[in-house]
Amino acid sequence: MPLFPEEPQIHESAQGPRGTAAGHPAPTPRPVPGPRSAASPRPGRPGPGSARPGPPTPRPHTGAAQSPSTRPENRSEQRSGPQIQVIPAPVDGALDAAEEAVDLLLDSGRAPGDVLVLTTGEQHPWTAHELSFGETAYWAQQDAGDDVFFADAGAVERAVARPVVVVAVNGGAEEAAAKALPLAMGRATALLIVCGDPQRINAVLGAGV
């Protein structure tokens, strides 16, 4: 099945390790959740009763997007179900790769409410921040469906289906990731993007990836 032309494709060269090896800059610390820039068209998330800062402002893209026809490592899901795109990334760079993928999705015209982001290891800063207001308020924002929703992969069974699901395989127990990936595929109605070790991802999702 061909990839949908409107979906962004991430060039693999942009997803290399973000370590401190020679020739590569040290990773930029992830910002604490704060309000989006006023120039950004993406909506923030008002909190109940008072203004609440939205998700962290995305970092600038480090690579150029490629069309589906020029990216040979992308493969469509052969069975019925969502397309699957694997973005190679090390464990400590998987969350960065997922954020860049979300940026490209939104820049290409995807509505923020179309996107669900799951993490298998460390929580996204937005998740930790919003959970500090209580689980009821946190899950209410998923139900509102007006912005990108970030969640721990362990809670994927509580997540509702969205057109695009982005999974950052950024650590966590091997068994937990193996369970979360098939469930995440079931939550994606159009596209599943998985950022992490391709061998590990393929072993879980099967040869059709």
N, C-alpha and C positions, 0 to 999 in steps of 0.2 A: 504494500500500500504506500503510495507516495506521501511524503511529508506535506503538511498544509503550508502553502506559500506564505501565509501571514505570520507563521511562528518564527521567532528569531533563532538563528543557529549560532552557537558560540564556537569560535575558532579554537582548536585544541591548543594552539600556541599561547593563548591567553590564560590557559588553566594550569600552567606548570607549577611546580612546587614553589611555595612562597617562603622558603627557609632562608638561612643566612649564608648559604654557600657563596663562593666567590662569583661575583658578577650579578648577584641577585640582591636587591635591597631587603632589609628586614621587614617583616609584616607590620603594617600600620595598625596600632591598637584599634579595636572596634569601638566606635563612639557609644556613649551612654544614650539611651533613647531620649530624643529631644524633638522639638517642633520642626516640621519641614520648613524649608526656605519659602518665603512668600512668593518667590518667582516660580516655584514648582507647581505644576497643575494638579499634582496628586493630592487628594484630600487627606487631612489629618484625622485623628479619631477623637471627637469630643467625649469627655468623660461624663458620667452621670452627675449632674448638678454643678459641675465646674469644668473649666477647660483642662484638658489633659494632653500632654505632649504626645505626638505621633511616633511612629517607628523611626529608627535612626536614619539620618540622611544618607542615601547611598553614596559610595565612593565613585569617582570618575571611572569610566570603562578603561581597561588596560589593553583591550584588543578589539579588532574590527569584526563585525558580524559578517557571515558568509551566507549566501543563498543555499538552499537545500541541495541544489544540483552540483555545487562545488565543494561540498563537505562529505568526503567518502566515508568517514567513520560513523555518520549517522545512519541508522537503519530503522525502517518502519516496523511496527509490530506486525508479524505475519498472521497472527490469529485476530479474531474480532476483538476489539478493545481499543484503548488509546494508543497513539503513537508513542514510542519510547525514544528518548534522546539521552545518551550517556555523555557526561562531561568529565573527562579525566581530571582528577585532582587528588592531592595528598590529603590525609586525614585533617591536618591543620589548615588546609586551604579549601576544604569542601564548602564551608559556610560562606567564605568570600565568593567562591564560584557561584553558589546559589543566589547570593545577593545580586551579582552581576547579571545572572540569567533573568532574574525578576526585573531588573532595570531595563533590559532589552525587550522583555515582553511588554512592559508598560510603554516604552518608547515606540514600539511597533503598533500600538493601538489597543492592546488588551486592556480591559477594564480591571481596576484593582480588585474588585470583588470576584473576579474570575480565578484568582490565584490563591492557592493554599501552599504554605511552606512548612515542611516537617524537618526536624533535626533528630538524628539518632543518638547524638552525644550531648555536648554542652548546649543548653538552650540558647535560642536567639535572644539578644538583649531585650527585644520588644516583649517576648513571651514572659521573661522574668519580671519586667517592669509592670506589665498589665496584670499579672497574677498577684502582684502586691496589693491590688485593689480588691482582691477576692475573686474566687472562681465564678461566681454568678455574673459579675460584671464582665469578666474575661470572656466567658462563653456567649454572653449576650452580643458581643461584638461580632462573633462568628455568625450568629443568627441574623444580624443586621445586614451582613453581606455587602457592605459598601466600601471595603478596603481589603488589601492583602491581609491574610490571617496567618499568623505564625504559631506553631504548636509543636510540642514534643511528640516524636514518633510513637511513644508509648501510649499516647492518647488518640491515635489515629482512628480507633473504632468509634470514638465520639465525634470525629470530624465529619462534616457533611460533604457530599460530592461537589466538586467544582470542575470547570473545564480544564484547568491546568493545575497539576500538583508538582511541586519542586521538592525533592528530597536531598538534604545534605547528609551524606554518610560521614559524619564528623566524629566518629568514635562510638562509644557505648558497647554493650555486650554483643558478641557475634550473633547469639540466638535472637536477641531483640531486633537487630537489623534484619535478620533473615525473616522474621515474622512481619516486620513493618513494611518491607518493600512490596510484597504481594498485596497487602491491604491498601497501601498507597495507590497501587495500580488500579485497584477497585474503586478508589475515590476519584480518579481522574476520568472525565468523560471525553476528553479530546487529546490531551498531551501529558505524558509523564516525563519529567526531566530529573535525572539522578546524577548527583555530583559526588564523585568519589573514585575509589579504585575500580577500574573496569572489570578486572578479573573477579573481584569479590561480588560486584553487581551482577555480572553475567552468570555467576554460579548460582545466585539466588533466583534471578528472573528467568534463567534458561537460555538456550542457544538462540532463541528468537530475537534477543536484544541486539 
